[in-house]
Amino acid sequence: MSRLTTHGVDLLVLVSDPSWRGIQAAGRLKDLARALKIVVGRSALIVNRTSNGLSDKTAAEIAAQSLELAGMIPEDPLIAEFDSQGRPTYQLPANSPALQAAYAIFAKLLS
């Protein structure tokens, strides 16, 4: 966004880990797009590497930042395993919790 090469975005997808600081950073990116006068049709937040949902503080920060939570991708040990082997994530098996969650989020965002 800082190169000012983008003028309009249909869907701005913000991705964060479940930390409070990560959510704040996602909110700042949303604000940066507005400050740069980038026309954003819709923005949505994906929180990855979650375990046991979101803490109350994280959920409150999502609301405080006026972010639309598109969904959460759970921690999946296969992703770290694939990364350590240099294997691409598109080869994850269909029963991967992270892959299933990602597909559900994509379907929601595209509908």
C-alpha positions in Angstrom: 0.0 0.0 0.0 2.8 2.4 0.7 3.9 2.5 -3.0 0.6 4.1 -3.9 0.1 1.7 -6.8 -3.3 0.5 -5.6 -6.3 2.8 -6.0 -9.3 0.4 -5.5 -9.7 -2.9 -3.7 -12.9 -5.0 -3.8 -11.8 -7.0 -0.8 -9.0 -6.2 1.6 -8.1 -9.3 3.5 -6.2 -8.7 6.7 -4.5 -11.7 8.4 -3.3 -11.7 12.0 -2.3 -14.1 14.6 -4.6 -14.1 17.7 -2.4 -11.7 19.6 -3.7 -8.4 20.8 -0.9 -6.6 19.0 -1.5 -8.5 15.8 -5.1 -7.4 15.8 -4.0 -3.8 16.5 -1.7 -4.0 13.5 -4.5 -5.3 11.3 -6.6 -2.3 12.4 -3.7 0.1 11.5 -3.5 -1.4 8.1 -7.2 -0.9 7.5 -6.7 2.8 8.7 -3.6 3.1 6.4 -5.7 2.1 3.4 -8.2 4.8 4.3 -5.5 7.4 4.9 -4.0 6.6 1.5 -7.4 7.1 0.0 -7.6 3.6 -1.3 -11.2 2.7 -2.1 -12.0 -0.5 -0.2 -15.2 -2.2 -1.0 -15.0 -4.5 2.0 -12.3 -5.5 4.5 -12.2 -8.7 6.5 -10.0 -10.2 9.1 -8.7 -13.8 9.2 -7.1 -14.9 12.4 -4.7 -17.7 12.0 -2.9 -20.1 14.3 -5.8 -20.1 16.8 -6.2 -22.6 19.6 -9.3 -22.7 21.7 -10.9 -19.7 19.9 -10.1 -16.1 20.8 -9.5 -14.6 24.2 -12.0 -12.0 25.4 -9.3 -9.3 25.1 -8.6 -10.3 21.5 -12.3 -10.4 20.6 -12.8 -7.0 22.3 -9.9 -5.5 20.2 -11.4 -6.9 17.0 -14.6 -5.0 17.9 -12.7 -1.9 18.9 -10.9 -1.8 15.6 -14.2 -2.2 13.8 -12.9 -5.3 12.0 -15.2 -7.9 10.4 -14.0 -11.3 11.5 -14.2 -13.6 8.4 -13.0 -16.6 10.3 -10.3 -18.3 12.2 -7.7 -20.9 11.0 -6.7 -23.3 13.8 -3.1 -24.1 14.6 -2.2 -27.1 12.4 1.0 -29.0 13.1 1.1 -30.2 9.5 1.8 -26.7 8.3 5.0 -26.5 10.4 6.0 -30.0 9.3 5.4 -29.1 5.6 7.4 -25.9 6.1 10.4 -27.7 7.7 10.4 -30.1 4.7 10.1 -27.4 2.1 6.7 -28.8 1.0 4.1 -26.3 -0.3 1.0 -26.0 1.7 -1.2 -26.6 -1.4 -0.2 -30.3 -0.8 -1.9 -30.4 2.6 -4.3 -33.3 2.9 -8.0 -32.6 2.6 -8.6 -33.4 6.2 -6.1 -30.7 7.4 -8.0 -28.5 9.9 -6.3 -25.4 8.6 -7.1 -26.2 5.0 -10.7 -27.0 5.8 -11.1 -23.7 7.8 -9.4 -21.7 5.0 -11.8 -23.1 2.4 -14.8 -22.3 4.6 -13.5 -18.7 5.0 -12.9 -18.3 1.2 -16.4 -19.6 0.5 -17.9 -17.2 2.9 -15.9 -14.2 1.5 -16.8 -15.1 -2.1 -20.5 -15.6 -1.5 
